[in-house]
Each structure stands twice: as C-alpha cells, then as structure tokens.
Amino acid sequence: MNYSHDSNQRFARAAKASEQGLTIFLHVQPGASKAAIVGLLDDRVKIAVTAKALDGAANEAVRELLANTFNLKKSTVTLQKGHKSRQKTVLLEGDSEILLNKLNQIIAESK
C-alpha cells in the first residue's frame, strides 16, 4: 500500500479551496491537554483544543487556534457547520493557495 498516496488523497478531501478562501473539514477533540492541529483523521483535519464542549467554548477555541495558526483575524474564521458536533466545517477567508500550502506543511510536520 502506498501510504503517501493515501495520505495525499485524504488531505485533498479534508480541505477545499475556493474564491473566498479555504474550507477545512475538521474533527475536533475538546478538553485536550494541549491545543494543536494534530494531523489527519480519516478525511478530516484533526485538531485538539483545551476548552471543553460547553456553551460554545470549544467552537471559539477552534476559531482562535485556526486564526493564530494561519495568522488571520478571528473574524475571518467562520464556523459553517457542526456547531454542536465534533465534525465541523470551517471557512478561512484569504488567499486559498497560501492557506492550503500552510495547512499542507502543518499536516506534513505532524506525522
């Protein structure tokens, strides 16, 4: 089995570039000991946040982590789907090529 090819296919399904920016499909682990982008889990980008899934705290932590990681304003990180789920869809507004390259680099370093 070619793991590199499999990983590339999963990455291609985990994020989608558009004119608005980059849509990322997430699997979120709330209540973690450390906030970080962990890697790929199935066809999603797995991220961990320290906030618990209570009153939207984990959702705000997700937005903050992504804004900091991609050097964006928090207002340009929009939670589109999954407000009450671990499976979330997030839009990062900006240059999709730059954002996609940064995400690819982060995923590669997480292996």
Backbone as numpy.savetxt, mean C-alpha at the origin, in Angstrom:
# Nx Ny Nz CAx CAy CAz Cx Cy Cz
9.59 -23.76 -10.65 8.75 -22.58 -10.65 9.63 -21.33 -10.65
9.27 -20.37 -11.45 10.02 -19.12 -11.53 9.42 -18.13 -10.53
10.04 -18.03 -9.36 9.50 -17.17 -8.31 9.54 -15.70 -8.69
10.58 -15.29 -9.40 10.70 -13.90 -9.82 9.52 -13.52 -10.71
9.19 -14.38 -11.66 8.07 -14.11 -12.56 6.76 -14.06 -11.78
6.57 -15.01 -10.86 5.37 -15.05 -10.04 5.25 -13.77 -9.22
6.34 -13.33 -8.62 6.35 -12.11 -7.83 6.02 -10.89 -8.69
6.56 -10.84 -9.90 6.27 -9.73 -10.80 4.79 -9.69 -11.18
4.19 -10.87 -11.41 2.77 -10.92 -11.74 1.92 -10.44 -10.56
2.27 -10.87 -9.35 1.53 -10.44 -8.17 1.67 -8.94 -7.97
2.88 -8.41 -8.19 3.09 -6.97 -8.06 2.24 -6.21 -9.07
2.17 -6.71 -10.29 1.39 -6.05 -11.34 -0.09 -5.99 -10.97
-0.58 -6.97 -10.23 -1.99 -6.97 -9.81 -2.21 -6.16 -8.54
-1.15 -5.87 -7.79 -1.27 -5.17 -6.51 -1.33 -3.65 -6.66
-0.95 -3.14 -7.82 -0.97 -1.69 -8.03 -1.33 -1.40 -9.48
-2.03 -0.29 -9.68 -2.47 0.08 -11.02 -2.26 1.57 -11.24
-1.51 1.91 -12.27 -1.25 3.31 -12.61 -2.42 3.89 -13.39
-2.68 5.18 -13.17 -3.71 5.89 -13.92 -3.27 7.35 -14.06
-4.09 8.14 -14.73 -3.78 9.56 -14.88 -3.79 10.28 -13.54
-4.62 9.81 -12.60 -4.73 10.43 -11.29 -3.53 10.12 -10.40
-2.94 8.96 -10.59 -1.84 8.54 -9.73 -1.72 7.03 -9.70
-1.55 6.48 -8.51 -1.34 5.05 -8.36 -2.38 4.48 -7.40
-3.13 3.49 -7.86 -4.07 2.77 -7.01 -3.35 1.54 -6.48
-3.37 1.38 -5.16 -2.71 0.24 -4.52 -3.76 -0.58 -3.79
-3.70 -1.89 -3.99 -4.60 -2.81 -3.31 -3.84 -3.36 -2.10
-4.37 -3.11 -0.92 -3.65 -3.40 0.32 -4.28 -4.53 1.12
-3.42 -5.18 1.89 -3.85 -6.03 3.01 -3.22 -5.38 4.23
-4.03 -4.93 5.17 -3.55 -4.18 6.32 -3.55 -5.05 7.58
-2.45 -4.97 8.31 -2.34 -5.64 9.60 -2.34 -4.57 10.68
-3.50 -4.32 11.32 -3.54 -3.33 12.40 -2.96 -3.90 13.69
-2.55 -3.02 14.60 -2.05 -3.45 15.89 -0.68 -4.10 15.85
0.09 -3.82 14.82 1.44 -4.40 14.69 2.41 -3.67 15.62
3.55 -4.28 15.87 4.55 -3.65 16.74 5.30 -2.54 16.02
5.30 -2.58 14.68 6.02 -1.58 13.89 5.24 -1.29 12.61
5.18 -0.02 12.23 4.50 0.37 10.99 5.47 0.26 9.82
5.05 -0.46 8.77 5.93 -0.64 7.62 5.17 -1.26 6.46
5.71 -1.08 5.26 5.25 -1.85 4.11 6.02 -3.15 4.16
5.31 -4.25 4.33 5.92 -5.54 4.61 6.34 -6.28 3.34
5.55 -6.18 2.28 5.83 -6.91 1.05 4.54 -7.25 0.35
4.54 -8.35 -0.37 3.33 -8.79 -1.08 2.68 -9.95 -0.34
1.37 -9.94 -0.30 0.58 -11.04 0.23 -0.49 -11.33 -0.82
-0.36 -12.46 -1.46 -1.21 -12.79 -2.60 -1.07 -11.68 -3.64
-2.18 -11.04 -4.03 -2.14 -9.98 -5.04 -2.28 -8.60 -4.41
-1.82 -8.46 -3.20 -1.95 -7.19 -2.47 -0.62 -6.81 -1.82
-0.48 -5.52 -1.58 0.67 -5.02 -0.83 0.29 -5.11 0.64
1.10 -5.82 1.42 0.82 -5.95 2.85 1.53 -4.84 3.60
0.74 -4.13 4.41 1.33 -3.12 5.27 0.88 -3.35 6.70
1.74 -2.99 7.63 1.46 -3.12 9.04 1.40 -1.72 9.65
0.42 -1.49 10.52 0.32 -0.23 11.25 0.15 -0.53 12.73
0.63 0.37 13.56 0.57 0.13 15.00 -0.81 0.43 15.57
-1.58 1.27 14.90 -2.92 1.63 15.38 -3.85 0.42 15.31
-4.74 0.35 16.26 -5.74 -0.71 16.27 -6.90 -0.32 15.35
-7.62 -1.32 14.89 -8.78 -1.10 14.00 -9.97 -0.65 14.84
-9.90 0.58 15.33 -10.94 1.11 16.21 -11.21 2.55 15.83
-12.45 2.87 15.51 -12.87 4.23 15.17 -12.04 4.86 14.05
-11.64 4.05 13.08 -10.91 4.58 11.93 -9.45 4.89 12.17
-8.93 4.54 13.34 -7.52 4.84 13.66 -6.55 4.13 12.72
-6.84 2.88 12.39 -5.96 2.14 11.49 -6.00 2.73 10.09
-7.17 3.18 9.64 -7.27 3.80 8.32 -6.43 5.07 8.25
-6.47 5.88 9.30 -5.66 7.10 9.33 -4.17 6.77 9.38
-3.83 5.70 10.10 -2.44 5.27 10.17 -1.94 4.79 8.81
-2.82 4.12 8.06 -2.48 3.68 6.71 -2.19 4.89 5.83
-3.07 5.88 5.86 -2.88 7.09 5.05 -1.59 7.80 5.44
-1.33 7.89 6.73 -0.12 8.57 7.21 1.15 7.82 6.79
1.15 6.50 6.93 2.31 5.70 6.54 2.59 5.85 5.05
1.54 5.77 4.23 1.73 5.89 2.79 2.19 7.30 2.40
1.61 8.32 3.02 2.03 9.69 2.73 3.50 9.89 3.08
3.92 9.41 4.23 5.32 9.55 4.65 6.26 8.75 3.74
5.87 7.53 3.42 6.70 6.65 2.60 6.92 7.22 1.21
5.87 7.78 0.63 5.94 8.28 -0.74 6.18 9.79 -0.82
6.44 10.40 0.34 6.71 11.83 0.41 5.57 12.65 -0.21
4.35 12.34 0.22 3.15 13.00 -0.26 2.45 13.70 0.90
1.58 14.64 0.57 0.70 15.21 1.58 -0.36 14.17 1.90
-0.75 14.11 3.16 -1.75 13.13 3.57 -3.06 13.32 2.80
-3.36 14.56 2.41 -4.59 14.84 1.68 -4.61 14.23 0.28
-3.44 13.80 -0.22 -3.38 13.18 -1.56 -3.45 11.66 -1.48
-3.66 11.13 -0.28 -3.81 9.68 -0.09 -5.27 9.42 0.28
-6.00 8.79 -0.63 -7.44 8.59 -0.46 -7.78 7.12 -0.31
-8.47 6.79 0.77 -8.97 5.43 0.97 -10.25 5.30 0.15
-10.21 4.49 -0.91 -11.35 4.37 -1.82 -12.31 3.26 -1.42
-11.77 2.14 -0.96 -12.61 0.99 -0.58 -12.00 0.32 0.65
-12.86 -0.34 1.42 -12.40 -1.16 2.53 -12.27 -0.44 3.85
-13.11 0.54 4.09 -13.02 1.31 5.34 -13.12 0.43 6.58
-13.83 -0.69 6.48 -14.02 -1.57 7.65 -13.46 -2.96 7.39
-12.47 -3.03 6.52 -11.90 -4.31 6.13 -10.38 -4.22 6.14
-9.72 -5.37 6.23 -8.26 -5.40 6.09 -7.86 -5.25 4.63
-8.78 -5.58 3.72 -8.54 -5.44 2.29 -8.97 -4.03 1.88
-8.01 -3.20 1.50 -8.30 -1.80 1.19 -7.79 -1.44 -0.20
-8.42 -0.43 -0.78 -7.96 0.14 -2.04 -7.67 1.61 -1.77
-6.44 2.03 -2.09 -5.99 3.38 -1.79 -5.48 4.04 -3.07
-5.80 5.32 -3.26 -5.28 6.09 -4.38 -4.23 7.07 -3.87
-3.04 7.00 -4.46 -1.99 7.98 -4.19 -1.98 8.93 -5.38
-2.29 10.20 -5.15 -2.31 11.16 -6.24 -0.90 11.64 -6.52
-0.53 11.67 -7.80 0.79 12.12 -8.19 1.23 11.44 -9.47
2.51 11.54 -9.75 3.09 10.94 -10.96 3.11 9.42 -10.79
2.26 8.73 -11.54 2.11 7.29 -11.35 3.41 6.53 -11.60
4.21 6.98 -12.55 5.46 6.28 -12.85 6.44 6.37 -11.68
6.58 7.54 -11.11 7.46 7.72 -9.95 6.96 6.91 -8.77
5.65 6.97 -8.51 5.07 6.24 -7.38 5.22 4.73 -7.57
4.99 4.25 -8.78 5.11 2.83 -9.06 6.55 2.35 -8.90
7.49 3.14 -9.38 8.91 2.78 -9.22 9.30 2.73 -7.75
8.81 3.68 -6.95 9.11 3.71 -5.51 8.51 2.47 -4.83
7.27 2.14 -5.17 6.63 0.95 -4.58 7.39 -0.31 -4.97
7.80 -0.40 -6.22 8.56 -1.56 -6.69 9.86 -1.69 -5.90
10.52 -0.57 -5.66 11.77 -0.58 -4.89 11.53 -1.04 -3.45
10.48 -0.56 -2.84 10.15 -0.94 -1.45 9.85 -2.43 -1.37
9.07 -2.94 -2.31 8.72 -4.37 -2.31 9.98 -5.21 -2.52
10.86 -4.79 -3.43 12.09 -5.53 -3.69 12.98 -5.57 -2.45
13.03 -4.48 -1.70 13.85 -4.41 -0.49 13.26 -5.20 0.66
11.96 -5.47 0.59 11.29 -6.18 1.71 11.51 -7.69 1.64
12.07 -8.20 0.54 12.25 -9.65 0.37 13.38 -10.17 1.20
